[in-house]
Amino acid sequence: MKKTIMLFVVMIFLTSTFMVNAAGKGKVRIAVMDFENNSTWSWWGDNLGKAAADELVTQLVKSGQFSVIERDKLQAVLDEQALGASGAVQGSTAAKIGKILGIHLILTGSITKFSIKTMSGGFGGIGASYSKAESTVDVRLIDTTTGEILLADEASGDKKMGGATVKGASFEQHFDAGVAQEALRPAIQKIVTKIVANSEQYSQLAPVAAGLAKIVDVKSPQKVYIDLGETEGAKVGDQFTVERVTDSIKDEDGNVLDEVKSQVGVIEVTQVLSKSSICKVVSGSAQKGDSAKKK
C-alpha cells in the first residue's frame, strides 16, 4: 500500500515538473514573410504572395504550436533595415531579423504555380460559375540563430469553387483576398502539417531575446510600459535605448518618404509580464509612441 502511494506521489511530481518546464519553454516564435509570386498568374501581382503569407499565419496560429509574430512588427523591421518584404532570405538577413524581433524561425518561399479555370453560364447578366484553382508553393524554414535551412519543401493542392457571378465581373482579374486564400489553402495546409510534425524539434532551439519594442504608455519615470514581455525573452535588468521620431521627409504630395529618429533616453526593465514589461527611465526621457532598442 505504501509503495502504491509513493509511486502515485512520484508520478504527480514528475507530471507537474514536466508541465512547469513545458510552460517555461514557451512556444517557438516564428515570422512569415510575404511569398514571391513566381507563377504565370500575373493578374494579382504581389497580392498573391501576401495572401499566401496570410493563410500561413492563420494555419500556424490554429495549430497552437507556434507564437507567430505580428505582421506590422515584421514590416516595421523590414522597412527600418531596408529589407524586402518577400523573396529569398539570406542567413545574415534572417539572423538580423531574428535578433531584433526575438524570433527562432523565419518562413519564406514562393508560389511556383497558380491558376483558376472557370466555366460559367447564365441569362440576363446573372448566372452561376464553377471554378477550379490549382496551386503549388515552395517554402524554406530558416533558423535565425544559425542561418540553417531546417525545412525545404514543396506542396500542391487544388480547390473547387462555385457561386453566383455577375456579367462583366471576373475575380481572375480583380483581386479578392478571400478567393486567393481559398485557392492556396490546400497547398498551405500540407506545408503546415509538415511543420507541425517537426514542432518538437524546433522547440529545442536556443531562446532568442527580442531587441525591439514600442513604448505603449508612460505613467511616470518609474512606470514606462513596453510591448515586450516574457514570451519575447525580456528580462529584469535589460536596458533599451529610446528613439523618437523628430522629423519626417515628405514628397511634394505630402507622402512620408523617411522618418528622422533621435536617441532621447535609456530605460531599464524592472518587472516582466507575459506580453509586456514595466521599465524605469535611467536617463533622458520616454513617451508613448517612442521605439526602444535593446542595448
Secondary structure as the mmCIF struct_conf table of DSSP 4:
data_model
#
loop_
_struct_conf.conf_type_id
_struct_conf.id
_struct_conf.beg_label_comp_id
_struct_conf.beg_label_asym_id
_struct_conf.beg_label_seq_id
_struct_conf.end_label_comp_id
_struct_conf.end_label_asym_id
_struct_conf.end_label_seq_id
HELX_RH_AL_P HELX_RH_AL_P1 LYS A 2 LYS A 25
HELX_LH_PP_P HELX_LH_PP_P1 LYS A 27 LYS A 27
STRN STRN1 VAL A 28 VAL A 32
HELX_LH_PP_P HELX_LH_PP_P2 MET A 33 MET A 33
STRN STRN2 ASP A 34 ASP A 34
HELX_LH_PP_P HELX_LH_PP_P3 PHE A 35 PHE A 35
STRN STRN3 GLU A 36 ASN A 37
BEND BEND1 SER A 39 THR A 40
BEND BEND2 TRP A 43 TRP A 44
TURN_TY1_P TURN_TY1_P1 GLY A 45 GLY A 45
HELX_RH_AL_P HELX_RH_AL_P2 ASP A 46 SER A 63
TURN_TY1_P TURN_TY1_P2 GLY A 64 GLY A 64
BEND BEND3 GLN A 65 GLN A 65
STRN STRN4 PHE A 66 VAL A 68
HELX_LH_PP_P HELX_LH_PP_P4 ILE A 69 GLU A 70
HELX_RH_AL_P HELX_RH_AL_P3 ARG A 71 GLU A 80
TURN_TY1_P TURN_TY1_P3 GLN A 81 ALA A 82
BEND BEND4 ALA A 85 ALA A 85
STRN STRN5 SER A 86 SER A 86
BEND BEND5 GLY A 87 GLY A 87
HELX_LH_PP_P HELX_LH_PP_P5 ALA A 88 GLN A 90
HELX_RH_AL_P HELX_RH_AL_P4 GLY A 91 LEU A 101
TURN_TY1_P TURN_TY1_P4 GLY A 102 GLY A 102
BEND BEND6 HIS A 104 HIS A 104
STRN STRN6 LEU A 105 PHE A 123
TURN_TY1_P TURN_TY1_P5 GLY A 124 GLY A 125
STRN STRN7 ILE A 126 ASP A 143
TURN_TY1_P TURN_TY1_P6 THR A 144 THR A 146
STRN STRN8 ILE A 149 VAL A 166
TURN_TY1_P TURN_TY1_P7 LYS A 167 GLY A 168
TURN_TY1_P TURN_TY1_P8 PHE A 171 GLN A 173
BEND BEND7 HIS A 174 HIS A 174
HELX_RH_AL_P HELX_RH_AL_P5 ALA A 177 ALA A 197
TURN_TY1_P TURN_TY1_P9 ASN A 198 ASN A 198
HELX_RH_AL_P HELX_RH_AL_P6 SER A 199 TYR A 202
TURN_TY1_P TURN_TY1_P10 SER A 203 GLN A 204
BEND BEND8 LEU A 205 LEU A 205
HELX_LH_PP_P HELX_LH_PP_P6 ALA A 206 PRO A 207
STRN STRN9 LEU A 212 SER A 220
TURN_TY1_P TURN_TY1_P11 PRO A 221 GLN A 222
STRN STRN10 LYS A 223 ILE A 226
BEND BEND9 ASP A 227 ASP A 227
HELX_RH_3T_P HELX_RH_3T_P1 GLU A 230 GLU A 232
TURN_TY1_P TURN_TY1_P12 GLY A 233 GLY A 233
TURN_TY1_P TURN_TY1_P13 VAL A 236 GLY A 237
STRN STRN11 GLN A 239 LYS A 250
TURN_TY1_P TURN_TY1_P14 GLU A 252 ASP A 253
BEND BEND10 GLY A 254 GLY A 254
STRN STRN12 VAL A 256 VAL A 272
BEND BEND11 SER A 274 LYS A 275
STRN STRN13 SER A 277 GLY A 284
TURN_TY1_P TURN_TY1_P15 LYS A 288 GLY A 289
STRN STRN14 SER A 291 LYS A 294
#
